[in-house]
Amino acid sequence: MPLTLASAGSPQIIKRIGGKDETQRFLSSLGFVTGSEVTVISEFDGNVIVNVKESRVAISKSMANRIMV
């Protein structure tokens, strides 16, 4: 399921990252890599704040839809 459907507060493991190579590299630079743990902190208007690799990151709904957990 995409990250946008994950419930807040429950840790998820990233299974796959979709999108173009440029998008995958960008998400990888933020810490979104296959096998890592990500937790949704909150969601506002579809945009998501997540905790990944001990950092909080805000990403858009379209980016979050490319991250499969």
N, CA, C and O atoms as a MOPAC input file, in Angstrom:
PM7 MOZYME 1SCF
protein

 N      0.84700 1    -1.18700 1     0.00000 1
 C      0.00000 1     0.00000 1     0.00000 1
 C      0.88600 1     1.24200 1     0.00000 1
 O      2.00800 1     1.19700 1     0.50600 1
 N      0.40800 1     2.33100 1    -0.55200 1
 C      1.20000 1     3.57000 1    -0.53400 1
 C      1.26600 1     4.16800 1     0.87500 1
 O      0.40200 1     3.92000 1     1.71500 1
 N      2.29100 1     4.94500 1     1.10300 1
 C      2.51500 1     5.55900 1     2.41900 1
 C      1.35600 1     6.45000 1     2.84200 1
 O      1.11800 1     6.62200 1     4.03700 1
 N      0.63200 1     7.01900 1     1.88500 1
 C     -0.49100 1     7.90100 1     2.22200 1
 C     -1.61500 1     7.15600 1     2.93500 1
 O     -2.42300 1     7.78300 1     3.61900 1
 N     -1.68600 1     5.83100 1     2.79000 1
 C     -2.73600 1     5.04500 1     3.44000 1
 C     -2.31100 1     4.46600 1     4.78500 1
 O     -3.13100 1     3.88000 1     5.49200 1
 N     -1.04700 1     4.62300 1     5.14400 1
 C     -0.55100 1     4.09100 1     6.42100 1
 C     -1.12100 1     4.90300 1     7.57400 1
 O     -1.27300 1     6.12100 1     7.47700 1
 N     -1.43200 1     4.21600 1     8.65900 1
 C     -1.98500 1     4.91100 1     9.82000 1
 C     -0.86800 1     5.60700 1    10.59200 1
 O      0.26100 1     5.12200 1    10.66100 1
 N     -1.21000 1     6.74600 1    11.16500 1
 C     -0.23000 1     7.53500 1    11.91600 1
 C      0.19900 1     6.80000 1    13.17300 1
 O     -0.62300 1     6.20700 1    13.87200 1
 N      1.49200 1     6.84400 1    13.45300 1
 C      2.02700 1     6.28100 1    14.67600 1
 C      2.51200 1     4.85300 1    14.58200 1
 O      3.23200 1     4.39800 1    15.47100 1
 N      2.14100 1     4.12200 1    13.52800 1
 C      2.59200 1     2.73100 1    13.43300 1
 C      3.76800 1     2.63200 1    12.46000 1
 O      3.66400 1     3.07900 1    11.31700 1
 N      4.88400 1     2.04900 1    12.90200 1
 C      6.05600 1     1.93200 1    12.03000 1
 C      5.77200 1     1.01000 1    10.84200 1
 O      5.10300 1    -0.01400 1    10.97800 1
 N      6.28400 1     1.39000 1     9.69900 1
 C      6.12300 1     0.62400 1     8.46600 1
 C      7.50500 1     0.38700 1     7.85400 1
 O      8.42900 1     1.17200 1     8.06800 1
 N      7.63600 1    -0.69100 1     7.10000 1
 C      8.87300 1    -0.98400 1     6.38500 1
 C      8.66000 1    -0.66200 1     4.91000 1
 O      7.66200 1    -1.07400 1     4.31900 1
 N      9.58800 1     0.06800 1     4.32200 1
 C      9.48000 1     0.43900 1     2.90900 1
 C      9.76700 1    -0.78800 1     2.05100 1
 O     10.83200 1    -1.39600 1     2.15400 1
 N      8.80600 1    -1.14200 1     1.20400 1
 C      8.93000 1    -2.31100 1     0.32600 1
 C      9.48500 1    -1.93600 1    -1.04300 1
 O     10.31100 1    -2.65000 1    -1.61100 1
 N      9.01200 1    -0.79400 1    -1.56700 1
 C      9.40500 1    -0.40100 1    -2.91600 1
 C      9.22400 1     1.10300 1    -3.07000 1
 O      8.35800 1     1.70400 1    -2.43400 1
 N     10.05000 1     1.70100 1    -3.92200 1
 C      9.92100 1     3.11600 1    -4.24000 1
 C      9.75200 1     3.22800 1    -5.74500 1
 O     10.60600 1     2.78200 1    -6.51100 1
 N      8.65000 1     3.82300 1    -6.16100 1
 C      8.35000 1     3.96600 1    -7.58100 1
 C      8.75500 1     5.32800 1    -8.10000 1
 O      9.32800 1     6.14600 1    -7.38100 1
 N      8.44400 1     5.55000 1    -9.36200 1
 C      8.73200 1     6.83200 1    -9.98100 1
 C      9.96800 1     6.77800 1   -10.85400 1
 O     10.60700 1     5.73600 1   -10.99800 1
 N     10.29000 1     7.92200 1   -11.43100 1
 C     11.46100 1     8.03000 1   -12.30000 1
 C     12.73800 1     7.92500 1   -11.47900 1
 O     12.71000 1     8.05700 1   -10.25600 1
 N     13.86100 1     7.68600 1   -12.16000 1
 C     15.15500 1     7.56900 1   -11.47600 1
 C     15.46800 1     8.81200 1   -10.65600 1
 O     15.99200 1     8.71400 1    -9.54600 1
 N     15.14800 1     9.97700 1   -11.20000 1
 C     15.40900 1    11.23700 1   -10.49800 1
 C     14.61900 1    11.30400 1    -9.19300 1
 O     15.14500 1    11.73300 1    -8.16600 1
 N     13.36600 1    10.88200 1    -9.23300 1
 C     12.51800 1    10.86600 1    -8.03700 1
 C     13.05100 1     9.87600 1    -7.01500 1
 O     13.09000 1    10.17300 1    -5.82100 1
 N     13.46200 1     8.69900 1    -7.47700 1
 C     13.99900 1     7.68800 1    -6.57100 1
 C     15.27700 1     8.17000 1    -5.90300 1
 O     15.47900 1     7.93200 1    -4.71200 1
 N     16.13900 1     8.84400 1    -6.65300 1
 C     17.37600 1     9.38200 1    -6.06600 1
 C     17.07100 1    10.45200 1    -5.03200 1
 O     17.71900 1    10.50600 1    -3.98700 1
 N     16.09200 1    11.30500 1    -5.31100 1
 C     15.70900 1    12.35800 1    -4.36700 1
 C     15.19500 1    11.75200 1    -3.06500 1
 O     15.61000 1    12.16400 1    -1.98200 1
 N     14.29500 1    10.77700 1    -3.16600 1
 C     13.75000 1    10.14400 1    -1.97300 1
 C     14.82900 1     9.38700 1    -1.21200 1
 O     14.82400 1     9.35800 1     0.01800 1
 N     15.75500 1     8.77300 1    -1.94800 1
 C     16.86700 1     8.06700 1    -1.31400 1
 C     17.74700 1     9.02800 1    -0.52500 1
 O     18.23700 1     8.68400 1     0.55100 1
 N     17.94900 1    10.22800 1    -1.05300 1
 C     18.78200 1    11.21700 1    -0.35400 1
 C     18.11400 1    11.69300 1     0.94300 1
 O     18.79400 1    12.15900 1     1.85700 1
 N     16.79200 1    11.57500 1     1.01800 1
 C     16.06500 1    11.94300 1     2.23400 1
 C     16.02700 1    10.80600 1     3.25000 1
 O     15.61600 1    11.00400 1     4.39300 1
 N     16.46100 1     9.60200 1     2.82700 1
 C     16.47300 1     8.46000 1     3.73500 1
 C     15.44400 1     7.39900 1     3.41800 1
 O     15.35900 1     6.39000 1     4.11900 1
 N     14.66200 1     7.60700 1     2.37700 1
 C     13.65300 1     6.62900 1     1.98000 1
 C     14.29100 1     5.57300 1     1.08500 1
 O     14.36500 1     5.74400 1    -0.13200 1
 N     14.74900 1     4.48800 1     1.69100 1
 C     15.35900 1     3.38300 1     0.94800 1
 C     14.63000 1     2.08900 1     1.30600 1
 O     14.08600 1     1.95100 1     2.40200 1
 N     14.62700 1     1.15600 1     0.37300 1
 C     13.95900 1    -0.12100 1     0.57800 1
 C     14.51400 1    -0.82400 1     1.81700 1
 O     15.72700 1    -0.94400 1     1.99200 1
 N     13.60700 1    -1.28100 1     2.66400 1
 C     13.99700 1    -1.98200 1     3.88100 1
 C     14.09100 1    -1.10800 1     5.11500 1
 O     14.17800 1    -1.62700 1     6.22800 1
 N     14.07700 1     0.20800 1     4.94700 1
 C     14.17300 1     1.08000 1     6.11900 1
 C     12.78400 1     1.28600 1     6.73900 1
 O     11.75700 1     1.06000 1     6.09800 1
 N     12.78500 1     1.71600 1     7.99100 1
 C     11.53700 1     1.91600 1     8.73200 1
 C     11.09800 1     3.36700 1     8.63000 1
 O     11.91200 1     4.28600 1     8.71700 1
 N      9.80600 1     3.55500 1     8.44500 1
 C      9.23600 1     4.89500 1     8.34100 1
 C      7.94800 1     4.92500 1     9.16100 1
 O      7.18000 1     3.96300 1     9.16300 1
 N      7.71900 1     6.04600 1     9.86100 1
 C      6.51700 1     6.20200 1    10.67200 1
 C      5.83000 1     7.50400 1    10.29100 1
 O      6.45700 1     8.56400 1    10.28600 1
 N      4.55400 1     7.42700 1     9.97400 1
 C      3.77700 1     8.62600 1     9.66700 1
 C      3.47800 1     9.33700 1    10.98300 1
 O      2.90800 1     8.74700 1    11.90100 1
 N      3.86500 1    10.60000 1    11.06700 1
 C      3.61100 1    11.40700 1    12.26200 1
 C      2.25500 1    12.09800 1    12.14000 1
 O      1.43200 1    12.02700 1    13.05200 1
 N      2.02900 1    12.75800 1    11.02300 1
 C      0.74100 1    13.40800 1    10.80300 1
 C      0.51300 1    13.61300 1     9.31200 1
 O      1.43100 1    13.52300 1     8.49600 1
 N     -0.74500 1    13.89300 1     8.98800 1
 C     -1.13200 1    14.13500 1     7.60300 1
 C     -2.02200 1    15.36800 1     7.57400 1
 O     -2.93900 1    15.51100 1     8.38300 1
 N     -1.73400 1    16.25400 1     6.62600 1
 C     -2.51800 1    17.47100 1     6.49700 1
 C     -2.73900 1    17.75800 1     5.02300 1
 O     -1.78200 1    17.98000 1     4.28100 1
 N     -3.99400 1    17.75400 1     4.59400 1
 C     -4.33700 1    18.02900 1     3.19300 1
 C     -3.64900 1    17.05200 1     2.24000 1
 O     -3.34400 1    17.41700 1     1.10500 1
 N     -3.40400 1    15.84100 1     2.67300 1
 C     -2.73100 1    14.85600 1     1.83100 1
 C     -1.23100 1    14.86500 1     1.97600 1
 O     -0.58600 1    13.85200 1     1.70700 1
 N     -0.65100 1    15.97800 1     2.39500 1
 C      0.78700 1    16.03800 1     2.63600 1
 C      1.10100 1    15.29800 1     3.92600 1
 O      0.29300 1    15.28600 1     4.85500 1
 N      2.27200 1    14.68200 1     3.98100 1
 C      2.58200 1    13.77700 1     5.07900 1
 C      3.86700 1    14.20200 1     5.77900 1
 O      4.84700 1    14.55400 1     5.12300 1
 N      3.86200 1    14.16900 1     7.10600 1
 C      5.08500 1    14.35100 1     7.89300 1
 C      5.45300 1    12.98300 1     8.43600 1
 O      4.65900 1    12.33600 1     9.11900 1
 N      6.67900 1    12.54700 1     8.12100 1
 C      7.10400 1    11.20800 1     8.51100 1
 C      8.40600 1    11.26200 1     9.28800 1
 O      9.18100 1    12.21200 1     9.17300 1
 N      8.62900 1    10.23300 1    10.07400 1
 C      9.87400 1    10.06400 1    10.79700 1
 C     10.64700 1     8.96000 1    10.08600 1
 O     10.21100 1     7.81000 1    10.06300 1
 N     11.79100 1     9.30600 1     9.50900 1
 C     12.60700 1     8.33100 1     8.79700 1
 C     14.06400 1     8.55900 1     9.18400 1
 O     14.56000 1     9.68300 1     9.11100 1
 N     14.73400 1     7.51800 1     9.58500 1
 C     16.14000 1     7.57500 1     9.99300 1
 C     16.39800 1     8.69200 1    11.00200 1
 O     17.30100 1     9.50900 1    10.82200 1
 N     15.59700 1     8.71700 1    12.06200 1
 C     15.76200 1     9.66200 1    13.16900 1
 C     15.55700 1    11.12900 1    12.77200 1
 O     15.99200 1    12.02800 1    13.49100 1
 N     14.89800 1    11.37600 1    11.63300 1
 C     14.62100 1    12.73700 1    11.18500 1
 C     13.15800 1    12.85700 1    10.79900 1
 O     12.53500 1    11.88700 1    10.36600 1
 N     12.62200 1    14.04100 1    10.95900 1
 C     11.25300 1    14.30200 1    10.49900 1
 C     11.33900 1    14.99100 1     9.15000 1
 O     12.08500 1    15.95200 1     8.96500 1
 N     10.54900 1    14.47100 1     8.20900 1
 C     10.56400 1    14.97800 1     6.84400 1
 C      9.12100 1    15.18600 1     6.39500 1
 O      8.26300 1    14.33900 1     6.64300 1
 N      8.85600 1    16.30400 1     5.73900 1
 C      7.54100 1    16.56200 1     5.15300 1
 C      7.62900 1    16.30300 1     3.65700 1
 O      8.51000 1    16.82600 1     2.97600 1
 N      6.70800 1    15.49000 1     3.15600 1
 C      6.68400 1    15.21700 1     1.72100 1
 C      5.26200 1    15.39700 1     1.19600 1
 O      4.28800 1    15.28400 1     1.94100 1
 N      5.16900 1    15.67400 1    -0.08200 1
 C      3.86900 1    15.89800 1    -0.70400 1
 C      3.12300 1    14.58200 1    -0.88800 1
 O      3.70000 1    13.49900 1    -0.78400 1
 N      1.84900 1    14.69900 1    -1.15800 1
 C      1.01700 1    13.51500 1    -1.36200 1
 C      1.50700 1    12.71300 1    -2.56000 1
 O      1.51300 1    11.48300 1    -2.51600 1
 N      1.91900 1    13.39100 1    -3.63200 1
 C      2.37300 1    12.67000 1    -4.82400 1
 C      3.66100 1    11.89300 1    -4.54100 1
 O      3.83800 1    10.78900 1    -5.05600 1
 N      4.55400 1    12.44800 1    -3.73800 1
 C      5.77700 1    11.72100 1    -3.35700 1
 C      5.43900 1    10.54600 1    -2.44300 1
 O      5.99100 1     9.45700 1    -2.60000 1
 N      4.54300 1    10.76300 1    -1.49900 1
 C      4.16400 1     9.70600 1    -0.57100 1
 C      3.47800 1     8.55000 1    -1.29300 1
 O      3.59600 1     7.40200 1    -0.86500 1
 N      2.77300 1     8.83100 1    -2.36800 1
 C      2.12500 1     7.77400 1    -3.13700 1
 C      3.12700 1     6.89700 1    -3.87000 1
 O      2.78200 1     5.78500 1    -4.27000 1
 N      4.33900 1     7.35300 1    -4.05500 1
 C      5.37600 1     6.55600 1    -4.72300 1
 C      6.09600 1     5.61400 1    -3.76800 1
 O      6.82900 1     4.72600 1    -4.20500 1
 N      5.89300 1     5.80100 1    -2.47700 1
 C      6.56000 1     4.96300 1    -1.47000 1
 C      5.59500 1     3.86900 1    -1.02800 1
 O      4.56400 1     4.15400 1    -0.42000 1
 N      5.92800 1     2.62900 1    -1.33300 1
 C      5.08300 1     1.48700 1    -0.96600 1
 C      5.59700 1     0.84700 1     0.32300 1
 O      6.78600 1     0.55900 1     0.45900 1
 N      4.67800 1     0.63100 1     1.26400 1
 C      5.03200 1     0.01800 1     2.54400 1
 C      4.26000 1    -1.28100 1     2.73100 1
 O      4.41700 1    -1.95200 1     3.75100 1

